[in-house]
Amino acid sequence: MTLLITGSHGFLGRHLRLLLASRGVDALLADRHNWNELEALVAQADRIIHLAGVNRGSDTEVREGNLALADDVIRACGTQRARTIVYANTIHAGRDDAYGIGKQGAAKLFASWRDASEGIFVDIHLPNLFGEEGRPFYNSVVATFVEQLATGSPAQVGRAQIPLLHVQQAAHALLHACLHPEETREPHGIEISVA
């Protein structure tokens, strides 16, 4: 089995690469630096873990960026042999904002690809991630909160509970889904609140 990771150098991608390395597994890697090689990389892969996404920018950039990345993967799959695509989606998919709409739309594109091909699509809805190399104001609400406390900035504290999952647990869930798509389980975060 040959595995391809898109978004391989992002927060979650780095942790997935570390997990694979700890198991002696090599993977093909795609990120913004070699995205133009995506078709050639997909041609070599049996299974794809799609992590690439857009979470910052204008509403249009975020919404359309997530759709475009999914469309790129689907086009790269073309009519070649059947594949498995595991999609690192979010519990925010479907929310009425650019990120939620874009992520949900990407999942619909992958589902349509599955229905039109002999491929397998696994849609994993991840809760809020935290862990090593989380970046404040970018990819981790925990890193943002800690940065605000450490710098004496006003911290935004709401009353709602937030489901949190360590990024290594997310990497394990995605790898399991890739290896065993027939028994995929949604990873659940621990509900945390600050009050």
N, C-alpha and C positions, 0 to 999 in steps of 0.2 A: 504494500500500500504506500502510495506517495501522497504526502500531505502538503497543501499550500495554505499559508496564512496571509491574509490581506491585513493591512494595518499592522504589520509585524513589528514596527518599532515604536508603537504607541504604548501607553500605560499598560493596558491589558496584553498587548502583543509581546512586550518584553517579558512579562511574567509567564506567558504561555511558552515562549522560547526557552526560558529557564527550566520550566517543568519538562519540556521535551528533552532538553540537554541532560537533565538528571536521569532520564530513562534511556539515554543513548539513541534518541530518535532525531534524525535529521529532517528538516522540512524546507520546502521552497518558500521564499519570502518575497512578498510584494508590499511596497509602500509608495509614498509619493515620489521617491527618487527613481524607481524603475517601473512605474505604473504603465508606461508605454510598452513594456515587455509582458503585460498581463496575459495576452493571448497565448504566447509561447509557454509561459509558466503553467497556465491552466491546461494546456495540451499534455503536460507531463503529469498532472495530478489526478488522483482518483477521488480525493476528498478535499474540500475547501472549507476552512474556517474563516468566515468573513467578519473581520473586526473593524475594517476601515470605515470611518464615519466622520461626519462634520458636526461639531457641537458648539462652535463659536463662529460668529459672523453676522451678517444681516439676516433677517428672516428668510429672504429668498435664497441666500447662500446656504443656509443650514438645511432648509426644506429640500431645495433642488439638488444640493450636494449629496445628500444621502440617497436620493433617488438615482442620481447619475452614477454613483459608485456601484449600486446594485445592478443597474443596467449594464455597466461595463463588465461585471462578472458574468452576467447572463449572456451577453454577446460573445464573450470569450469562450464560454461553454459551447456555443454554436450547436452544431448537430453531431458533435463528437460523442464518444461513448458515454454511457450513463455515469453520473457522478452523485456524490453526496455533498450538499452545501449545508453547513451549520452556521447559522446567523446569530451573532451576538447582538440581540435586540435589547430592549430596555422595558422596565415596568412603566415607563413614561410613554410608550408607544400608544398612539391614539389620543393622547392629551391634546387639548385645543391650543397648541402653540407650534411654531415652526419645527422644533425638534421632534415632538411627538407625532406630528403629521408626516414628517419626512421618514422617520423610522418605521412607522406603520405602513406607509406607502411602499417602502423598500421590501417589507415582509410580503406585501401583496404581490409585488413583482416576482419575488422568489416563488411564491405559491403558484402563480400563473406559469412560471417556467416548469415547475414540478408537474403540473397538470398536463402540460404540452409535451413533456419528455418522459423518459424512463428514469429520471433522477429522483433523488430523495432530498427533501428539504426539512430541516429541523430548526425551529424558531425558538431560541432560548431567551426568555425575558429576564434580564439581570437586574437586581436591585442596585442601589447606590453602592459604588465600589470605593474601598479605601485600602491603603497599604503603602509600601515603600515606593517612592517616586511619584506619589500622587501630587499633582500640582494645584496650588491654591488658585481659585477663581478660574479654573480650567477643566479639571476632570475629577475632582474629589471634594465633596461638601465637607468631609472631615478635615482635609488639608486646608480648606478655606477657613473653617472655624478655628483651627489651631493657629493659623497665620494671624487671624484677627486678634486672638488672645495674646499671642506672643508679641505683637507690635503695638498693643494697646488700642487698636482700632475698635470702633463699635462693632460688636458681633450681632448678627441678625439671628435671634433665637425665637423660633415659633413654638407653639404648643403641640403641634402635630408630631406623631412618632414617625421616624424615618427608618426604613429598612436598610441595613448596612450589611455588606458582604465583603470579606477580605478578597483582594484581587487574586490571590493564589487559589482560593476556593472556586472563584469564577473560572480560572484557567482549568482546574480539575473537571469542573462541570462541562466545559466546552469540549475538552479532550474525550471525556466519557461519551458525550453525545456523538462525537465523530466516530468513535470506535464501536459504539452500540446504539445506533440511532433508533432501533426498535424499542429500547427501554429507557428512553430519555426522561429525565425528571427535571422539573423547574427548580433551580436553586433558590432557596428562601433566605433572606437576610434576617438578622437579629433586629427586632424593633427597638430603636433607641430614641429617647427624648431628653432634652435638657430643660429642666424646669426648676 
